[in-house]
Amino acid sequence: MAEDESKKESAEKGVKYAYLDLLATTLTEHEKTLDRLIERLEKISENLAELSQTGELEEPARSEVGASKPEQLETLTYMKIKLNRPADELKKIVESLKE
Protein backbone atom coordinates (compact mmCIF):
# COMPACT_ATOMS: atom_id res chain seq x y z
CA MET A 1 0.00 0.00 0.00
CA ALA A 2 2.74 2.43 0.91
CA GLU A 3 4.35 1.81 -2.47
CA ASP A 4 1.08 2.56 -4.28
CA GLU A 5 0.64 5.83 -2.38
CA SER A 6 4.25 6.74 -3.09
CA LYS A 7 3.79 6.09 -6.81
CA LYS A 8 0.53 8.07 -6.82
CA GLU A 9 2.18 11.07 -5.11
CA SER A 10 5.09 10.84 -7.49
CA ALA A 11 2.74 10.81 -10.49
CA GLU A 12 0.85 13.83 -9.12
CA LYS A 13 4.10 15.74 -8.67
CA GLY A 14 5.08 14.83 -12.21
CA VAL A 15 1.80 16.24 -13.54
CA LYS A 16 2.27 19.44 -11.52
CA TYR A 17 5.82 19.87 -12.82
CA ALA A 18 4.70 19.19 -16.37
CA TYR A 19 2.03 21.87 -16.03
CA LEU A 20 4.52 24.37 -14.61
CA ASP A 21 6.97 23.55 -17.39
CA LEU A 22 4.26 24.13 -20.02
CA LEU A 23 3.26 27.39 -18.34
CA ALA A 24 6.86 28.63 -18.21
CA THR A 25 7.42 27.71 -21.87
CA THR A 26 4.23 29.45 -22.96
CA LEU A 27 5.06 32.60 -21.01
CA THR A 28 8.57 32.64 -22.47
CA GLU A 29 7.18 32.40 -25.99
CA HIS A 30 4.71 35.19 -25.31
CA GLU A 31 7.51 37.36 -23.94
CA LYS A 32 9.61 36.76 -27.06
CA THR A 33 6.64 37.63 -29.27
CA LEU A 34 5.97 40.81 -27.33
CA ASP A 35 9.64 41.79 -27.57
CA ARG A 36 9.55 41.38 -31.35
CA LEU A 37 6.36 43.45 -31.59
CA ILE A 38 7.82 46.19 -29.40
CA GLU A 39 10.95 46.32 -31.56
CA ARG A 40 8.82 46.64 -34.69
CA LEU A 41 6.76 49.42 -33.11
CA GLU A 42 9.93 51.26 -32.07
CA LYS A 43 11.26 51.10 -35.64
CA ILE A 44 7.94 52.33 -37.03
CA SER A 45 7.86 55.14 -34.48
CA GLU A 46 11.41 56.18 -35.37
CA ASN A 47 10.58 56.12 -39.08
CA LEU A 48 7.47 58.24 -38.53
CA ALA A 49 9.46 60.72 -36.46
CA GLU A 50 12.08 60.99 -39.21
CA LEU A 51 9.42 61.44 -41.87
CA SER A 52 7.62 64.12 -39.89
CA GLN A 53 10.89 66.00 -39.28
CA THR A 54 11.89 65.95 -42.93
CA GLY A 55 8.43 67.03 -44.02
CA GLU A 56 7.86 63.93 -46.14
CA LEU A 57 4.82 62.99 -44.15
CA GLU A 58 1.86 64.82 -45.62
CA GLU A 59 -1.51 65.22 -44.00
CA PRO A 60 -4.36 63.64 -45.94
CA ALA A 61 -6.81 66.01 -47.58
CA ARG A 62 -9.90 66.62 -45.49
CA SER A 63 -13.35 67.32 -46.71
CA GLU A 64 -15.01 70.49 -45.48
CA VAL A 65 -17.95 68.60 -44.02
CA GLY A 66 -15.97 66.39 -41.62
CA ALA A 67 -13.05 68.74 -41.03
CA SER A 68 -12.37 69.93 -37.50
CA LYS A 69 -10.52 73.04 -36.56
CA PRO A 70 -7.12 72.34 -34.95
CA GLU A 71 -8.34 73.91 -31.70
CA GLN A 72 -11.02 71.22 -31.45
CA LEU A 73 -8.71 68.25 -31.95
CA GLU A 74 -7.62 66.31 -28.91
CA THR A 75 -4.51 64.26 -28.44
CA LEU A 76 -4.49 61.00 -26.55
CA THR A 77 -1.09 59.95 -25.21
CA TYR A 78 -0.27 56.66 -23.52
CA MET A 79 2.75 56.56 -21.29
CA LYS A 80 4.49 53.98 -19.20
CA ILE A 81 5.81 55.66 -16.07
CA LYS A 82 7.11 54.18 -12.86
CA LEU A 83 4.76 55.40 -10.17
CA ASN A 84 7.36 55.44 -7.44
CA ARG A 85 8.44 58.92 -8.59
CA PRO A 86 7.78 62.04 -6.54
CA ALA A 87 4.42 63.70 -7.23
CA ASP A 88 6.03 66.96 -8.40
CA GLU A 89 8.08 65.08 -10.99
CA LEU A 90 4.96 63.34 -12.33
CA LYS A 91 3.20 66.70 -12.46
CA LYS A 92 6.08 68.19 -14.49
CA ILE A 93 5.89 65.30 -16.95
CA VAL A 94 2.14 65.75 -17.43
CA GLU A 95 2.51 69.52 -17.78
CA SER A 96 5.18 69.08 -20.46
CA LEU A 97 2.71 67.00 -22.48
CA LYS A 98 0.20 69.84 -22.46
CA GLU A 99 2.62 72.15 -24.29
DSSP file (Angstrom, degrees, kcal/mol; ACC not computed):
  #  RESIDUE AA STRUCTURE BP1 BP2  ACC     N-H-->O    O-->H-N    N-H-->O    O-->H-N    TCO  KAPPA ALPHA  PHI   PSI    X-CA   Y-CA   Z-CA
    1    1 A M     >        0   0    0      0, 0.0     4,-2.4     0, 0.0     5,-0.2   0.000 360.0 360.0 360.0 -43.3    0.0    0.0    0.0
    2    2 A A  H  >  +     0   0    0      1,-0.2     4,-2.2     2,-0.2     5,-0.1   0.871 360.0  52.3 -62.6 -35.6    2.7    2.4    0.9
    3    3 A E  H  > S+     0   0    0      2,-0.2     4,-2.5     1,-0.2    -1,-0.2   0.899 108.2  50.6 -66.8 -40.1    4.4    1.8   -2.5
    4    4 A D  H  > S+     0   0    0      2,-0.2     4,-2.4     1,-0.2    -2,-0.2   0.913 111.9  47.0 -63.1 -43.5    1.1    2.6   -4.3
    5    5 A E  H  X S+     0   0    0     -4,-2.4     4,-2.7     2,-0.2     5,-0.2   0.896 111.8  51.4 -65.1 -39.5    0.6    5.8   -2.4
    6    6 A S  H  X S+     0   0    0     -4,-2.2     4,-2.2    -5,-0.2    -2,-0.2   0.910 111.5  46.5 -63.9 -42.7    4.2    6.7   -3.1
    7    7 A K  H  X S+     0   0    0     -4,-2.5     4,-2.4     2,-0.2    -2,-0.2   0.889 112.2  51.3 -66.3 -38.6    3.8    6.1   -6.8
    8    8 A K  H  X S+     0   0    0     -4,-2.4     4,-2.3     2,-0.2    -2,-0.2   0.924 111.6  46.3 -64.9 -44.9    0.5    8.1   -6.8
    9    9 A E  H  X S+     0   0    0     -4,-2.7     4,-2.4     1,-0.2    -1,-0.2   0.893 112.3  51.5 -63.9 -39.5    2.2   11.1   -5.1
   10   10 A S  H  X S+     0   0    0     -4,-2.2     4,-2.1    -5,-0.2    -2,-0.2   0.903 110.0  48.7 -63.9 -41.5    5.1   10.8   -7.5
   11   11 A A  H  X S+     0   0    0     -4,-2.4     4,-2.1     2,-0.2    -2,-0.2   0.899 110.4  51.4 -65.6 -40.7    2.7   10.8  -10.5
   12   12 A E  H  X S+     0   0    0     -4,-2.3     4,-2.3     1,-0.2    -2,-0.2   0.903 110.1  49.1 -63.6 -41.2    0.8   13.8   -9.1
   13   13 A K  H  X S+     0   0    0     -4,-2.4     4,-2.7     1,-0.2    -1,-0.2   0.891 108.9  53.7 -63.5 -38.9    4.1   15.7   -8.7
   14   14 A G  H  X S+     0   0    0     -4,-2.1     4,-2.2     2,-0.2    -2,-0.2   0.898 108.9  48.2 -62.2 -40.9    5.1   14.8  -12.2
   15   15 A V  H  X S+     0   0    0     -4,-2.1     4,-2.4     2,-0.2    -2,-0.2   0.911 111.8  50.0 -65.6 -42.9    1.8   16.2  -13.5
   16   16 A K  H  X S+     0   0    0     -4,-2.3     4,-2.5     1,-0.2    -2,-0.2   0.921 112.5  46.6 -62.6 -43.7    2.3   19.4  -11.5
   17   17 A Y  H  X S+     0   0    0     -4,-2.7     4,-2.4     1,-0.2    -1,-0.2   0.868 110.6  52.7 -67.7 -35.4    5.8   19.9  -12.8
   18   18 A A  H  X S+     0   0    0     -4,-2.2     4,-2.4    -5,-0.2    -1,-0.2   0.909 110.2  48.5 -65.2 -41.0    4.7   19.2  -16.4
   19   19 A Y  H  X S+     0   0    0     -4,-2.4     4,-2.7     2,-0.2    -2,-0.2   0.930 112.4  48.0 -63.7 -45.7    2.0   21.9  -16.0
   20   20 A L  H  X S+     0   0    0     -4,-2.5     4,-2.6     1,-0.2    -2,-0.2   0.882 111.2  51.3 -63.3 -37.7    4.5   24.4  -14.6
   21   21 A D  H  X S+     0   0    0     -4,-2.4     4,-2.4     2,-0.2    -1,-0.2   0.922 111.2  47.4 -64.5 -44.4    7.0   23.6  -17.4
   22   22 A L  H  X S+     0   0    0     -4,-2.4     4,-2.6     2,-0.2    -2,-0.2   0.913 112.7  49.8 -62.3 -43.2    4.3   24.1  -20.0
   23   23 A L  H  X S+     0   0    0     -4,-2.7     4,-2.6     2,-0.2    -2,-0.2   0.923 111.5  47.8 -62.3 -45.7    3.3   27.4  -18.3
   24   24 A A  H  X S+     0   0    0     -4,-2.6     4,-2.1     2,-0.2    -1,-0.2   0.901 112.8  48.9 -63.4 -41.3    6.9   28.6  -18.2
   25   25 A T  H  X S+     0   0    0     -4,-2.4     4,-2.2     2,-0.2    -2,-0.2   0.918 112.1  48.4 -64.2 -44.1    7.4   27.7  -21.9
   26   26 A T  H  X S+     0   0    0     -4,-2.6     4,-2.4     1,-0.2    -2,-0.2   0.925 112.1  48.4 -63.1 -45.5    4.2   29.4  -23.0
   27   27 A L  H  X S+     0   0    0     -4,-2.6     4,-2.3     1,-0.2    -1,-0.2   0.880 110.2  52.5 -63.6 -37.6    5.1   32.6  -21.0
   28   28 A T  H  X S+     0   0    0     -4,-2.1     4,-2.3    -5,-0.2    -1,-0.2   0.916 109.9  48.3 -63.6 -43.2    8.6   32.6  -22.5
   29   29 A E  H  X S+     0   0    0     -4,-2.2     4,-2.4     2,-0.2    -2,-0.2   0.905 111.2  50.2 -64.1 -41.1    7.2   32.4  -26.0
   30   30 A H  H  X S+     0   0    0     -4,-2.4     4,-2.7     1,-0.2    -1,-0.2   0.900 109.7  51.4 -63.6 -39.8    4.7   35.2  -25.3
   31   31 A E  H  X S+     0   0    0     -4,-2.3     4,-2.4     2,-0.2    -2,-0.2   0.912 109.9  48.9 -63.9 -42.3    7.5   37.4  -23.9
   32   32 A K  H  X S+     0   0    0     -4,-2.3     4,-2.2     2,-0.2    -2,-0.2   0.914 111.9  49.5 -63.1 -42.3    9.6   36.8  -27.1
   33   33 A T  H  X S+     0   0    0     -4,-2.4     4,-2.3     1,-0.2    -2,-0.2   0.923 111.2  48.8 -62.5 -44.9    6.6   37.6  -29.3
   34   34 A L  H  X S+     0   0    0     -4,-2.7     4,-2.6     1,-0.2    -1,-0.2   0.892 109.1  53.4 -63.0 -39.6    6.0   40.8  -27.3
   35   35 A D  H  X S+     0   0    0     -4,-2.4     4,-2.4     2,-0.2    -1,-0.2   0.916 109.4  48.4 -61.0 -43.2    9.6   41.8  -27.6
   36   36 A R  H  X S+     0   0    0     -4,-2.2     4,-2.2     1,-0.2    -2,-0.2   0.915 112.3  48.7 -63.6 -42.2    9.5   41.4  -31.3
   37   37 A L  H  X S+     0   0    0     -4,-2.3     4,-2.5     2,-0.2    -2,-0.2   0.898 110.7  50.5 -64.5 -40.6    6.4   43.4  -31.6
   38   38 A I  H  X S+     0   0    0     -4,-2.6     4,-2.5     2,-0.2    -1,-0.2   0.911 109.5  50.9 -64.6 -41.9    7.8   46.2  -29.4
   39   39 A E  H  X S+     0   0    0     -4,-2.4     4,-2.2     2,-0.2    -1,-0.2   0.910 110.7  49.0 -61.9 -41.5   11.0   46.3  -31.6
   40   40 A R  H  X S+     0   0    0     -4,-2.2     4,-2.4     1,-0.2    -2,-0.2   0.918 111.4  49.2 -63.5 -43.1    8.8   46.6  -34.7
   41   41 A L  H  X S+     0   0    0     -4,-2.5     4,-2.6     1,-0.2    -2,-0.2   0.877 109.2  52.5 -64.3 -37.6    6.8   49.4  -33.1
   42   42 A E  H  X S+     0   0    0     -4,-2.5     4,-2.5     2,-0.2    -1,-0.2   0.917 110.3  48.0 -63.8 -42.5    9.9   51.3  -32.1
   43   43 A K  H  X S+     0   0    0     -4,-2.2     4,-2.6     2,-0.2    -2,-0.2   0.918 112.9  48.1 -63.6 -42.9   11.3   51.1  -35.6
   44   44 A I  H  X S+     0   0    0     -4,-2.4     4,-2.6     2,-0.2    -2,-0.2   0.913 111.8  50.1 -63.6 -42.0    7.9   52.3  -37.0
   45   45 A S  H  X S+     0   0    0     -4,-2.6     4,-2.3     2,-0.2    -2,-0.2   0.916 111.1  48.5 -62.8 -43.6    7.9   55.1  -34.5
   46   46 A E  H  X S+     0   0    0     -4,-2.5     4,-2.4     2,-0.2    -2,-0.2   0.917 111.7  49.6 -62.8 -43.0   11.4   56.2  -35.4
   47   47 A N  H  X S+     0   0    0     -4,-2.6     4,-2.6     1,-0.2    -2,-0.2   0.910 111.2  49.0 -63.4 -42.0   10.6   56.1  -39.1
   48   48 A L  H  X S+     0   0    0     -4,-2.6     4,-2.5     2,-0.2    -1,-0.2   0.896 110.5  51.1 -63.9 -39.8    7.5   58.2  -38.5
   49   49 A A  H  X S+     0   0    0     -4,-2.3     4,-1.9     2,-0.2    -2,-0.2   0.918 111.5  47.5 -64.1 -42.7    9.5   60.7  -36.5
   50   50 A E  H  X S+     0   0    0     -4,-2.4     4,-2.1     1,-0.2     6,-0.2   0.921 112.7  49.0 -63.9 -43.4   12.1   61.0  -39.2
   51   51 A L  H  X>S+     0   0    0     -4,-2.6     5,-1.5     1,-0.2     6,-1.3   0.897 111.3  48.9 -63.7 -40.1    9.4   61.4  -41.9
   52   52 A S  H  <5S+     0   0    0     -4,-2.5    -1,-0.2     1,-0.2    -2,-0.2   0.845 111.6  50.1 -70.4 -31.4    7.6   64.1  -39.9
   53   53 A Q  H  <5S+     0   0    0     -4,-1.9    -1,-0.2     1,-0.2    -2,-0.2   0.859 112.2  46.3 -73.3 -35.4   10.9   66.0  -39.3
   54   54 A T  H  <5S-     0   0    0     -4,-2.1    -1,-0.2    -5,-0.2    -2,-0.2   0.586 111.2-120.6 -83.8  -9.0   11.9   65.9  -42.9
   55   55 A G  T  <5S+     0   0    0     -4,-0.9    -3,-0.2    -5,-0.2    -4,-0.1   0.591  79.6 120.9  83.6   9.6    8.4   67.0  -44.0
   56   56 A E      < +     0   0    0     -5,-1.5     2,-0.8    -6,-0.2    -4,-0.2   0.700  52.1  85.7 -78.3 -19.2    7.9   63.9  -46.1
   57   57 A L        -     0   0    0     -6,-1.3     2,-0.3    -9,-0.1    -2,-0.0  -0.747  67.7-165.8 -87.0 114.0    4.8   63.0  -44.2
   58   58 A E        -     0   0    0     -2,-0.8    -2,-0.1     1,-0.0     3,-0.0  -0.764  20.6-117.9-103.1 145.8    1.9   64.8  -45.6
   59   59 A E        -     0   0    0     -2,-0.3     3,-0.1     1,-0.1     2,-0.0  -0.596  36.5-109.9 -76.8 139.8   -1.5   65.2  -44.0
   60   60 A P        -     0   0    0      0, 0.0     2,-0.1     0, 0.0    -1,-0.1  -0.365  39.5 -96.2 -67.8 150.5   -4.4   63.6  -45.9
   61   61 A A        -     0   0    0      1,-0.0     2,-0.4    -3,-0.0    -3,-0.0  -0.425  41.2-148.4 -67.3 139.9   -6.8   66.0  -47.6
   62   62 A R        -     0   0    0     -2,-0.1     2,-0.2    -3,-0.1     5,-0.1  -0.852   9.8-124.0-111.8 146.7   -9.9   66.6  -45.5
   63   63 A S     >  -     0   0    0     -2,-0.4     4,-0.8     1,-0.1     3,-0.0  -0.558  22.3-122.4 -81.8 154.5  -13.3   67.3  -46.7
   64   64 A E  T  4 S+     0   0    0     -2,-0.2     3,-0.1     1,-0.2    -1,-0.1   0.812 107.4  58.7 -66.9 -30.9  -15.0   70.5  -45.5
   65   65 A V  T  4 S+     0   0    0      1,-0.2    -1,-0.2     3,-0.0    -3,-0.0   0.940 117.1  28.3 -68.0 -47.2  -18.0   68.6  -44.0
   66   66 A G  T  4 S+     0   0    0      2,-0.1    -1,-0.2    -3,-0.0    -2,-0.2   0.393  93.1 119.8 -96.7   3.5  -16.0   66.4  -41.6
   67   67 A A     <  -     0   0    0     -4,-0.8     2,-0.3    -3,-0.1    -3,-0.0  -0.461  46.7-156.9 -75.2 139.3  -13.1   68.7  -41.0
   68   68 A S        -     0   0    0     -2,-0.2    -2,-0.1     2,-0.0     5,-0.0  -0.846  22.7-110.7-110.1 150.6  -12.4   69.9  -37.5
   69   69 A K    >>  -     0   0    0     -2,-0.3     3,-1.8     1,-0.1     4,-0.8  -0.531  31.0-115.9 -74.3 147.3  -10.5   73.0  -36.6
   70   70 A P  G >4 S+     0   0    0      0, 0.0     3,-0.6     0, 0.0    -1,-0.1   0.807 114.9  62.1 -56.3 -29.6   -7.1   72.3  -35.0
   71   71 A E  G 34 S+     0   0    0      1,-0.2    -2,-0.0     3,-0.0    -3,-0.0   0.788 103.1  50.8 -65.8 -25.2   -8.3   73.9  -31.7
   72   72 A Q  G <4 S+     0   0    0     -3,-1.8    -1,-0.2     2,-0.1     2,-0.1   0.639  88.1 100.5 -88.8 -14.9  -11.0   71.2  -31.5
   73   73 A L    <<  -     0   0    0     -4,-0.8     2,-0.3    -3,-0.6    -4,-0.0  -0.444  58.4-154.4 -73.6 144.1   -8.7   68.3  -32.0
   74   74 A E        -     0   0    0     -2,-0.1     2,-0.5     2,-0.0    -2,-0.1  -0.885   4.5-141.4-117.3 150.9   -7.6   66.3  -28.9
   75   75 A T        -     0   0    0     -2,-0.3     2,-0.5     2,-0.0    -2,-0.0  -0.936   7.0-158.0-113.7 133.7   -4.5   64.3  -28.4
   76   76 A L        -     0   0    0     -2,-0.5     2,-0.5     2,-0.0    -2,-0.0  -0.955  13.7-173.7-111.7 121.5   -4.5   61.0  -26.5
   77   77 A T        -     0   0    0     -2,-0.5     2,-0.5     2,-0.0    -2,-0.0  -0.959  11.0-157.8-121.2 130.3   -1.1   59.9  -25.2
   78   78 A Y        -     0   0    0     -2,-0.5     2,-0.4     2,-0.0    -2,-0.0  -0.897  18.1-179.4-104.5 134.5   -0.3   56.7  -23.5
   79   79 A M        -     0   0    0     -2,-0.5     2,-0.6     2,-0.1    -2,-0.0  -0.957  26.6-144.0-133.4 151.5    2.7   56.6  -21.3
   80   80 A K        +     0   0    0     -2,-0.4     2,-0.4     2,-0.0    -2,-0.0  -0.950  34.7 166.2-114.7 110.1    4.5   54.0  -19.2
   81   81 A I        -     0   0    0     -2,-0.6     2,-0.4     4,-0.0    -2,-0.1  -0.967  40.6-117.9-128.0 138.2    5.8   55.7  -16.1
   82   82 A K    >   -     0   0    0     -2,-0.4     3,-0.6     1,-0.1    -2,-0.0  -0.630  22.5-149.6 -72.2 128.7    7.1   54.2  -12.9
   83   83 A L  T 3  S+     0   0    0     -2,-0.4    -1,-0.1     1,-0.2     7,-0.1   0.484  81.8  84.5 -83.4  -2.5    4.8   55.4  -10.2
   84   84 A N  T 3   +     0   0    0      2,-0.0    -1,-0.2     3,-0.0     3,-0.1   0.184  69.1 110.0 -86.1  21.5    7.4   55.4   -7.4
   85   85 A R  S <  S-     0   0    0     -3,-0.6    -4,-0.0     1,-0.1     2,-0.0  -0.550  82.9 -88.8 -87.6 158.4    8.4   58.9   -8.6
   86   86 A P     >  -     0   0    0      0, 0.0     4,-1.9     0, 0.0     3,-0.4  -0.349  35.6-118.9 -63.8 150.5    7.8   62.0   -6.5
   87   87 A A  H  > S+     0   0    0      1,-0.2     4,-2.3     2,-0.2     5,-0.2   0.858 112.3  55.3 -61.8 -37.3    4.4   63.7   -7.2
   88   88 A D  H  > S+     0   0    0      1,-0.2     4,-2.0     2,-0.2    -1,-0.2   0.856 106.6  51.2 -67.1 -32.5    6.0   67.0   -8.4
   89   89 A E  H  > S+     0   0    0     -3,-0.4     4,-2.0     2,-0.2    -1,-0.2   0.916 110.4  48.2 -68.4 -42.8    8.1   65.1  -11.0
   90   90 A L  H  X S+     0   0    0     -4,-1.9     4,-2.3     1,-0.2    -2,-0.2   0.888 110.4  52.7 -62.3 -38.8    5.0   63.3  -12.3
   91   91 A K  H  X S+     0   0    0     -4,-2.3     4,-2.6     1,-0.2    -1,-0.2   0.902 107.7  50.9 -64.1 -40.8    3.2   66.7  -12.5
   92   92 A K  H  X S+     0   0    0     -4,-2.0     4,-2.1     2,-0.2    -1,-0.2   0.891 109.4  51.1 -63.3 -39.2    6.1   68.2  -14.5
   93   93 A I  H  X S+     0   0    0     -4,-2.0     4,-1.1     2,-0.2    -2,-0.2   0.937 112.3  45.4 -63.3 -46.6    5.9   65.3  -16.9
   94   94 A V  H >X S+     0   0    0     -4,-2.3     4,-1.0     1,-0.2     3,-0.5   0.909 112.0  52.0 -64.9 -41.8    2.1   65.8  -17.4
   95   95 A E  H >X S+     0   0    0     -4,-2.6     4,-0.7     1,-0.2     3,-0.6   0.872 104.7  56.2 -62.8 -36.8    2.5   69.5  -17.8
   96   96 A S  H 3< S+     0   0    0     -4,-2.1     3,-0.4     1,-0.2    -1,-0.2   0.797 102.9  56.3 -67.2 -26.0    5.2   69.1  -20.5
   97   97 A L  H << S+     0   0    0     -4,-1.1    -1,-0.2    -3,-0.5    -2,-0.2   0.782  98.9  60.7 -73.5 -26.5    2.7   67.0  -22.5
   98   98 A K  H <<        0   0    0     -4,-1.0    -1,-0.2    -3,-0.6    -2,-0.2   0.729 360.0 360.0 -72.3 -21.7    0.2   69.8  -22.5
   99   99 A E     <        0   0    0     -4,-0.7    -1,-0.2    -3,-0.4    -2,-0.1   0.475 360.0 360.0 -73.3 360.0    2.6   72.2  -24.3
